[in-house]
Amino acid sequence: MKTPPLIVAGWIALAAPAFAAPPVALVEEIQGDVTGAELMDYVVPGQTIRLGPDSTLVMSYLKSCRRETVNGPGSVTVGPGESKVEGATLKNDVVNCDAAHAQATARETSEVAATIVRGIGPDNPPVAQAIIYGASPIFEVSGRGTLVVERLDQPGDRQQIELNGRQFKGRFYDFAGTSHPLTPGGTYVASFGPSRVVFRVDAQAKAGPGPAVGRLLRMN
């Protein structure tokens, strides 16, 4: 029995939004037997993650800045701003993160950043597009190339990192693994290929690991 083409097309149309849904959270930590997501995966609403006994999942929502720690056994269903947990235990808190930057596209960010950098002058200090809450940022940059991070409010502070495409999961470069943290309170511009973003490091930021969602700069 053949399925009419119009019905097939309807199924495809209904299924498309689920696959096209933008990510809402980032998996920051996994311990033990966890299936359905991996470390530093983005997850979308409706996605289910299962935890075995003595397993832990830490996940942060990009827009609500809600950071959830789930201990198994049980399951987690991703929601728009928080998770539904069955069987497992859930603890959550809210961390500092820049929800507006997490939703911006690389093209939008780059166009605005170029305008900001061109307009810098004695009477026009740089205006940050994003804020990070750790002095060791995580850059989402895919492929090979040169990542340049340059301070705008105090010339002379410039770092250049040659990336060979072997970033974690092919796209995450974490300054926490280096000995070159940024200066709390400083305003910087980062560039990688055509992508660019102007950002400020929070004055209370600390160097080293911390909640990934608060240190993340998406440049892809």
C-alpha positions as CSV (number, residue, x, y, z in Angstrom):
1,M,0.0,0.0,0.0
2,K,1.4,3.4,-1.0
3,T,1.1,6.5,1.1
4,P,-0.3,9.5,-0.8
5,P,2.4,12.1,-1.5
6,L,0.4,14.9,0.2
7,I,0.2,12.9,3.4
8,V,4.0,12.3,3.4
9,A,4.6,16.0,2.7
10,G,2.4,16.8,5.7
11,W,4.3,14.5,8.0
12,I,7.6,16.2,6.9
13,A,6.1,19.6,7.5
14,L,5.0,18.7,11.0
15,A,8.3,17.1,11.9
16,A,10.5,20.0,10.6
17,P,10.0,22.4,13.5
18,A,11.2,19.8,16.0
19,F,14.5,19.3,14.2
20,A,14.9,23.1,13.5
21,A,14.3,24.1,17.1
22,P,17.1,26.3,18.4
23,P,19.1,25.1,21.4
24,V,17.9,26.2,24.8
25,A,20.5,24.7,27.2
26,L,24.1,23.5,27.4
27,V,25.3,20.3,29.0
28,E,28.2,21.4,31.3
29,E,29.0,18.2,33.2
30,I,28.3,14.5,33.0
31,Q,29.3,11.7,35.4
32,G,28.4,8.0,35.2
33,D,25.9,6.4,32.8
34,V,24.1,9.2,30.9
35,T,22.5,8.6,27.5
36,G,20.8,11.1,25.2
37,A,23.4,13.9,25.5
38,E,27.2,14.4,25.8
39,L,29.4,16.9,27.5
40,M,29.1,20.4,25.9
41,D,26.2,19.4,23.8
42,Y,23.4,21.9,23.1
43,V,20.0,20.4,23.8
44,V,16.5,21.4,22.5
45,P,13.0,21.3,24.0
46,G,11.5,17.9,24.1
47,Q,14.9,16.1,24.1
48,T,15.1,13.3,26.7
49,I,18.2,12.4,28.7
50,R,18.4,9.3,30.8
51,L,20.6,8.8,33.9
52,G,21.6,5.5,35.4
53,P,22.3,4.9,39.1
54,D,24.9,7.2,40.7
55,S,25.0,9.4,37.6
56,T,25.0,13.2,37.5
57,L,24.0,15.7,34.8
58,V,24.7,19.4,35.0
59,M,22.8,21.5,32.5
60,S,22.4,25.3,32.1
61,Y,19.7,27.1,30.2
62,L,20.9,29.8,27.9
63,K,18.0,32.2,28.3
64,S,16.9,31.7,31.9
65,C,20.4,31.2,33.3
66,R,19.0,28.3,35.3
67,R,21.6,25.8,36.2
68,E,20.3,22.3,37.0
69,T,22.1,19.4,38.7
70,V,20.3,16.1,38.3
71,N,21.3,12.9,40.1
72,G,20.0,9.5,38.7
73,P,18.5,7.1,38.2
74,G,15.8,8.8,36.2
75,S,15.2,10.9,33.1
76,V,15.3,14.6,32.2
77,T,13.1,16.1,29.5
78,V,14.4,19.5,28.3
79,G,11.9,22.4,28.3
80,P,12.0,26.0,27.0
81,G,13.5,27.3,30.3
82,E,13.6,24.4,32.8
83,S,13.5,20.6,32.8
84,K,11.0,18.1,33.7
85,V,12.6,15.3,35.8
86,E,11.2,11.9,36.5
87,G,12.7,9.5,39.1
88,A,15.9,11.5,39.5
89,T,16.6,14.3,42.1
90,L,16.9,17.9,40.9
91,K,18.7,20.8,42.4
92,N,18.9,24.2,40.7
93,D,20.1,27.7,41.0
94,V,20.5,30.8,38.8
95,V,24.0,31.8,37.7
96,N,25.2,34.9,36.0
97,C,25.0,34.7,32.2
98,D,24.3,37.0,29.3
99,A,21.0,35.6,27.9
100,A,20.8,38.3,25.1
101,H,24.1,37.3,23.6
102,A,23.3,33.6,23.7
103,Q,20.3,34.2,21.4
104,A,22.2,36.5,18.9
105,T,23.5,35.1,15.6
106,A,27.2,35.4,14.7
107,R,26.4,37.5,11.7
108,E,24.4,40.0,13.7
109,T,27.1,40.2,16.4
110,S,29.9,40.6,13.9
111,E,28.2,43.5,12.0
112,V,27.6,45.4,15.2
113,A,31.1,44.7,16.5
114,A,32.7,46.1,13.4
115,T,30.7,49.3,13.9
116,I,31.7,49.6,17.5
117,V,35.4,49.2,16.8
118,R,35.3,51.7,13.9
119,G,33.6,54.3,16.1
120,I,36.1,54.1,19.1
121,G,37.6,57.4,19.9
122,P,38.5,59.8,22.8
123,D,34.8,60.7,23.2
124,N,33.4,57.2,22.2
125,P,34.6,54.5,24.5
126,P,33.8,50.9,23.4
127,V,30.4,49.6,24.2
128,A,30.2,45.9,25.0
129,Q,27.8,43.6,23.2
130,A,28.1,40.8,25.7
131,I,29.3,40.3,29.3
132,I,31.1,37.2,30.6
133,Y,31.3,36.3,34.3
134,G,34.6,34.5,34.3
135,A,38.0,35.8,33.4
136,S,38.7,32.6,31.4
137,P,36.2,32.7,28.5
138,I,35.0,29.8,26.4
139,F,34.9,30.6,22.7
140,E,32.7,28.7,20.4
141,V,34.8,28.7,17.2
142,S,34.8,26.0,14.6
143,G,37.6,24.9,12.3
144,R,41.1,26.1,11.8
145,G,42.1,29.8,12.1
146,T,43.5,32.5,14.3
147,L,41.6,33.6,17.3
148,V,42.6,37.2,18.3
149,V,41.5,38.7,21.6
150,E,42.5,42.3,22.0
151,R,41.6,44.8,24.8
152,L,39.9,47.9,23.6
153,D,39.9,50.1,26.7
154,Q,43.6,49.6,27.4
155,P,45.7,49.2,24.2
156,G,48.6,46.8,24.2
157,D,46.8,43.8,25.7
158,R,46.5,41.3,22.8
159,Q,46.5,37.5,22.6
160,Q,46.7,35.5,19.4
161,I,45.9,31.8,19.4
162,E,46.4,29.5,16.4
163,L,43.6,26.9,16.3
164,N,44.1,23.7,14.4
165,G,40.5,22.6,14.3
166,R,40.9,20.2,17.2
167,Q,39.0,22.3,19.7
168,F,36.8,20.3,22.1
169,K,34.0,18.8,20.0
170,G,35.5,20.7,17.1
171,R,34.2,24.1,18.3
172,F,35.0,25.0,22.0
173,Y,38.3,26.7,23.0
174,D,38.5,27.2,26.8
175,F,40.8,29.8,28.3
176,A,40.6,27.9,31.6
177,G,43.1,25.5,30.2
178,T,45.6,28.3,29.6
179,S,47.7,30.6,31.8
180,H,46.4,33.8,30.1
181,P,43.2,34.9,31.8
182,L,41.6,38.2,30.9
183,T,41.4,41.3,33.1
184,P,38.3,41.7,35.2
185,G,36.5,44.9,34.1
186,G,38.2,45.0,30.8
187,T,36.5,45.4,27.4
188,Y,37.8,43.3,24.6
189,V,37.1,42.4,21.0
190,A,37.5,38.8,19.8
191,S,37.8,37.9,16.1
192,F,37.9,34.6,14.3
193,G,37.7,34.7,10.5
194,P,34.7,36.9,9.7
195,S,33.2,36.6,13.2
196,R,33.7,39.3,15.7
197,V,32.3,40.2,19.1
198,V,33.0,43.1,21.6
199,F,32.6,41.9,25.2
200,R,33.3,43.0,28.8
201,V,34.6,40.9,31.6
202,D,32.6,41.4,34.7
203,A,34.6,43.2,37.4
204,Q,34.1,40.4,39.9
205,A,35.1,37.6,37.4
206,K,37.6,35.0,38.5
207,A,40.1,33.1,36.4
208,G,39.8,29.3,35.8
209,P,36.8,27.0,35.5
210,G,33.3,28.2,36.4
211,P,29.8,27.8,35.0
212,A,30.3,27.4,31.3
213,V,27.2,29.3,30.4
214,G,28.5,32.4,32.1
215,R,31.8,32.3,30.2
216,L,30.6,31.3,26.8
217,L,31.0,33.6,23.7
218,R,29.3,32.1,20.7
219,M,31.1,33.1,17.4
220,N,29.7,30.4,15.1
